[in-house]
């Protein structure tokens, strides 16, 4: 609800457009948080437990003081933390940082953490994305 004192239709239109334009970035930012939350819990994009690490990689993680379970896709945090949020017009996207793209593509062969199609997005994720869009429209944080 726009609760500002607005003196013309043009001001109403500008205010609506300003709020609408905030939605794509808010939704992509929330998608990034969903991926980070899922990975921290050891879950893939569909909410299933991720495939275990290979034995040699489990040994490497142990040697470096890192747990083998849950499978969180984290060593330094770069892959998940440096995801790039892009919003152009009413479209938004979330992509790995260019230096992490090859690593992400390799991981995605066994552990899906990005949605590849609409059916990969669980209703609970859709609800979070919708709320992020609604919050951006109403400026609730």
Phi and psi in degrees as GROMACS dihedral restraints (atoms count N, CA, C in turn):
[ dihedral_restraints ]
;  ai    aj    ak    al  type     phi  dphi    fc
    3     4     5     6     1   -85.5    20    10
    4     5     6     7     1   114.4    20    10
    6     7     8     9     1  -109.0    20    10
    7     8     9    10     1    17.5    20    10
    9    10    11    12     1   -82.6    20    10
   10    11    12    13     1   157.4    20    10
   12    13    14    15     1   -83.5    20    10
   13    14    15    16     1   110.5    20    10
   15    16    17    18     1  -116.2    20    10
   16    17    18    19     1   132.0    20    10
   18    19    20    21     1  -102.2    20    10
   19    20    21    22     1    -4.8    20    10
   21    22    23    24     1  -150.7    20    10
   22    23    24    25     1   160.0    20    10
   24    25    26    27     1   -62.6    20    10
   25    26    27    28     1   -36.6    20    10
   27    28    29    30     1   -60.6    20    10
   28    29    30    31     1   -37.8    20    10
   30    31    32    33     1   -67.6    20    10
   31    32    33    34     1   -39.3    20    10
   33    34    35    36     1   -61.7    20    10
   34    35    36    37     1   -46.7    20    10
   36    37    38    39     1   -61.3    20    10
   37    38    39    40     1   -43.5    20    10
   39    40    41    42     1   -63.0    20    10
   40    41    42    43     1   -42.6    20    10
   42    43    44    45     1   -65.2    20    10
   43    44    45    46     1   -42.4    20    10
   45    46    47    48     1   -62.7    20    10
   46    47    48    49     1   -46.3    20    10
   48    49    50    51     1   -63.5    20    10
   49    50    51    52     1   -39.5    20    10
   51    52    53    54     1   -60.1    20    10
   52    53    54    55     1   -43.2    20    10
   54    55    56    57     1   -72.2    20    10
   55    56    57    58     1   -40.0    20    10
   57    58    59    60     1   -63.4    20    10
   58    59    60    61     1   -40.9    20    10
   60    61    62    63     1   -65.5    20    10
   61    62    63    64     1   -19.6    20    10
   63    64    65    66     1   -78.3    20    10
   64    65    66    67     1   -17.8    20    10
   66    67    68    69     1   -64.1    20    10
   67    68    69    70     1   -51.1    20    10
   69    70    71    72     1   -56.7    20    10
   70    71    72    73     1   -44.2    20    10
   72    73    74    75     1   -66.5    20    10
   73    74    75    76     1   -39.7    20    10
   75    76    77    78     1   -62.8    20    10
   76    77    78    79     1   -40.5    20    10
   78    79    80    81     1   -67.8    20    10
   79    80    81    82     1   -44.4    20    10
   81    82    83    84     1   -65.7    20    10
   82    83    84    85     1   -37.7    20    10
   84    85    86    87     1   -63.8    20    10
   85    86    87    88     1   -40.1    20    10
   87    88    89    90     1   -67.4    20    10
   88    89    90    91     1   -37.2    20    10
   90    91    92    93     1   -60.7    20    10
   91    92    93    94     1   -40.6    20    10
   93    94    95    96     1   -60.8    20    10
   94    95    96    97     1   -43.3    20    10
   96    97    98    99     1   -64.0    20    10
   97    98    99   100     1   -39.1    20    10
   99   100   101   102     1   -61.0    20    10
  100   101   102   103     1   -46.5    20    10
  102   103   104   105     1   -62.1    20    10
  103   104   105   106     1   -42.4    20    10
  105   106   107   108     1   -65.1    20    10
  106   107   108   109     1   -43.4    20    10
  108   109   110   111     1   -63.3    20    10
  109   110   111   112     1   -45.8    20    10
  111   112   113   114     1   -59.7    20    10
  112   113   114   115     1   -48.9    20    10
  114   115   116   117     1   -63.0    20    10
  115   116   117   118     1   -40.1    20    10
  117   118   119   120     1   -61.4    20    10
  118   119   120   121     1   -31.3    20    10
  120   121   122   123     1   -86.8    20    10
  121   122   123   124     1    -6.3    20    10
  123   124   125   126     1    81.9    20    10
  124   125   126   127     1    20.8    20    10
  126   127   128   129     1  -108.0    20    10
  127   128   129   130     1   149.3    20    10
  129   130   131   132     1   -86.5    20    10
  130   131   132   133     1  -174.6    20    10
  132   133   134   135     1   -64.0    20    10
  133   134   135   136     1   -23.7    20    10
  135   136   137   138     1   -94.8    20    10
  136   137   138   139     1     7.7    20    10
  138   139   140   141     1    83.3    20    10
  139   140   141   142     1     8.7    20    10
  141   142   143   144     1   -93.2    20    10
  142   143   144   145     1   154.1    20    10
  144   145   146   147     1   -63.1    20    10
  145   146   147   148     1   136.9    20    10
  147   148   149   150     1   -71.9    20    10
  148   149   150   151     1   151.3    20    10
  150   151   152   153     1   -57.2    20    10
  151   152   153   154     1   140.2    20    10
  153   154   155   156     1   -61.4    20    10
  154   155   156   157     1   155.7    20    10
  156   157   158   159     1   -68.0    20    10
  157   158   159   160     1   157.2    20    10
  159   160   161   162     1   -66.9    20    10
  160   161   162   163     1   156.7    20    10
  162   163   164   165     1   -56.7    20    10
  163   164   165   166     1   -47.7    20    10
  165   166   167   168     1   -60.1    20    10
  166   167   168   169     1   -38.0    20    10
  168   169   170   171     1   -72.5    20    10
  169   170   171   172     1   -35.3    20    10
  171   172   173   174     1   -60.2    20    10
  172   173   174   175     1   -42.7    20    10
  174   175   176   177     1   -64.0    20    10
  175   176   177   178     1   -41.3    20    10
  177   178   179   180     1   -61.8    20    10
  178   179   180   181     1   -44.0    20    10
  180   181   182   183     1   -62.2    20    10
  181   182   183   184     1   -44.4    20    10
  183   184   185   186     1   -60.4    20    10
  184   185   186   187     1   -44.1    20    10
  186   187   188   189     1   -59.3    20    10
  187   188   189   190     1   -31.1    20    10
  189   190   191   192     1   -99.9    20    10
  190   191   192   193     1    14.9    20    10
  192   193   194   195     1    72.8    20    10
  193   194   195   196     1    24.8    20    10
  195   196   197   198     1  -109.2    20    10
  196   197   198   199     1   136.8    20    10
  198   199   200   201     1   -70.7    20    10
  199   200   201   202     1   152.4    20    10
  201   202   203   204     1   -90.2    20    10
  202   203   204   205     1   -19.9    20    10
  204   205   206   207     1  -134.9    20    10
  205   206   207   208     1   144.1    20    10
  207   208   209   210     1   -70.9    20    10
  208   209   210   211     1   161.8    20    10
  210   211   212   213     1   -74.6    20    10
  211   212   213   214     1   104.5    20    10
  213   214   215   216     1  -108.7    20    10
  214   215   216   217     1    -4.3    20    10
  216   217   218   219     1    60.8    20    10
  217   218   219   220     1    26.7    20    10
  219   220   221   222     1  -119.4    20    10
  220   221   222   223     1   129.7    20    10
  222   223   224   225     1  -119.5    20    10
  223   224   225   226     1   -63.8    20    10
  225   226   227   228     1  -103.4    20    10
  226   227   228   229     1   -21.0    20    10
  228   229   230   231     1    97.4    20    10
  229   230   231   232     1    -3.6    20    10
  231   232   233   234     1   -61.5    20    10
  232   233   234   235     1   -45.5    20    10
  234   235   236   237     1   -57.6    20    10
  235   236   237   238     1   -46.9    20    10
  237   238   239   240     1   -84.1    20    10
  238   239   240   241     1   -33.5    20    10
  240   241   242   243     1   -79.0    20    10
  241   242   243   244     1   -27.8    20    10
  243   244   245   246     1   -95.0    20    10
  244   245   246   247     1    16.3    20    10
  246   247   248   249     1   -60.1    20    10
  247   248   249   250     1   139.1    20    10
  249   250   251   252     1   -96.1    20    10
  250   251   252   253     1   124.3    20    10
  252   253   254   255     1   -95.0    20    10
  253   254   255   256     1   124.2    20    10
  255   256   257   258     1  -127.2    20    10
  256   257   258   259     1   132.5    20    10
  258   259   260   261     1  -129.0    20    10
  259   260   261   262     1   123.5    20    10
  261   262   263   264     1  -131.5    20    10
  262   263   264   265     1   115.1    20    10
  264   265   266   267     1    60.9    20    10
  265   266   267   268     1  -129.9    20    10
  267   268   269   270     1   -96.7    20    10
  268   269   270   271     1    12.3    20    10
  270   271   272   273     1  -111.0    20    10
  271   272   273   274     1   145.6    20    10
  273   274   275   276     1  -137.3    20    10
  274   275   276   277     1   159.6    20    10
  276   277   278   279     1  -147.9    20    10
  277   278   279   280     1   162.8    20    10
  279   280   281   282     1  -134.4    20    10
  280   281   282   283     1   120.9    20    10
  282   283   284   285     1  -136.2    20    10
  283   284   285   286     1   153.4    20    10
  285   286   287   288     1   -63.3    20    10
  286   287   288   289     1   152.7    20    10
  288   289   290   291     1   -55.7    20    10
  289   290   291   292     1   140.9    20    10
  291   292   293   294     1   -49.3    20    10
  292   293   294   295     1   -39.8    20    10
  294   295   296   297     1   -67.7    20    10
  295   296   297   298     1   -20.2    20    10
  297   298   299   300     1   -99.6    20    10
  298   299   300   301     1    -3.7    20    10
  300   301   302   303     1   -58.8    20    10
  301   302   303   304     1   -47.1    20    10
  303   304   305   306     1   -64.1    20    10
  304   305   306   307     1   -42.0    20    10
  306   307   308   309     1   -61.9    20    10
  307   308   309   310     1   -44.9    20    10
  309   310   311   312     1   -61.3    20    10
  310   311   312   313     1   -43.2    20    10
  312   313   314   315     1   -63.4    20    10
  313   314   315   316     1   -37.5    20    10
  315   316   317   318     1   -66.2    20    10
  316   317   318   319     1   -43.9    20    10
  318   319   320   321     1   -64.7    20    10
  319   320   321   322     1   -39.1    20    10
  321   322   323   324     1   -63.2    20    10
  322   323   324   325     1   -18.7    20    10
  324   325   326   327     1   -62.8    20    10
  325   326   327   328     1   -35.3    20    10
  327   328   329   330     1  -111.9    20    10
  328   329   330   331     1   -27.2    20    10
  330   331   332   333     1  -133.4    20    10
  331   332   333   334     1   101.3    20    10
  333   334   335   336     1   -79.6    20    10
  334   335   336   337     1   112.2    20    10
  336   337   338   339     1  -116.8    20    10
  337   338   339   340     1   -12.0    20    10
  339   340   341   342     1  -105.4    20    10
  340   341   342   343     1   141.5    20    10
  342   343   344   345     1   -69.8    20    10
  343   344   345   346     1   136.7    20    10
  345   346   347   348     1  -100.1    20    10
  346   347   348   349     1   -21.0    20    10
  348   349   350   351     1  -155.9    20    10
  349   350   351   352     1   174.3    20    10
  351   352   353   354     1   -57.3    20    10
  352   353   354   355     1   -35.8    20    10
  354   355   356   357     1   -70.4    20    10
  355   356   357   358     1   -13.5    20    10
  357   358   359   360     1   -76.9    20    10
  358   359   360   361     1   -14.4    20    10
  360   361   362   363     1   -93.8    20    10
  361   362   363   364     1   113.4    20    10
  363   364   365   366     1   -69.0    20    10
  364   365   366   367     1   153.3    20    10
  366   367   368   369     1   -54.4    20    10
  367   368   369   370     1   -36.9    20    10
  369   370   371   372     1   -65.2    20    10
  370   371   372   373     1   -34.3    20    10
  372   373   374   375     1   -70.4    20    10
  373   374   375   376     1   -43.0    20    10
  375   376   377   378     1   -57.5    20    10
  376   377   378   379     1   -40.2    20    10
  378   379   380   381     1   -63.2    20    10
  379   380   381   382     1   -40.9    20    10
  381   382   383   384     1   -65.7    20    10
  382   383   384   385     1   -40.9    20    10
  384   385   386   387     1   -65.7    20    10
  385   386   387   388     1   -42.1    20    10
  387   388   389   390     1   -63.0    20    10
  388   389   390   391     1   -42.3    20    10
  390   391   392   393     1   -64.1    20    10
  391   392   393   394     1   -40.0    20    10
  393   394   395   396     1   -60.7    20    10
  394   395   396   397     1   -41.7    20    10
  396   397   398   399     1   -64.9    20    10
  397   398   399   400     1   -43.8    20    10
  399   400   401   402     1   -62.6    20    10
  400   401   402   403     1   -43.2    20    10
  402   403   404   405     1   -62.2    20    10
  403   404   405   406     1   -40.0    20    10
  405   406   407   408     1   -63.9    20    10
  406   407   408   409     1   -39.2    20    10
  408   409   410   411     1   -66.8    20    10
  409   410   411   412     1   -38.4    20    10
  411   412   413   414     1   -97.0    20    10
  412   413   414   415     1    -1.2    20    10
  414   415   416   417     1    64.0    20    10
  415   416   417   418     1    25.6    20    10
  417   418   419   420     1   -82.4    20    10
  418   419   420   421     1   139.4    20    10
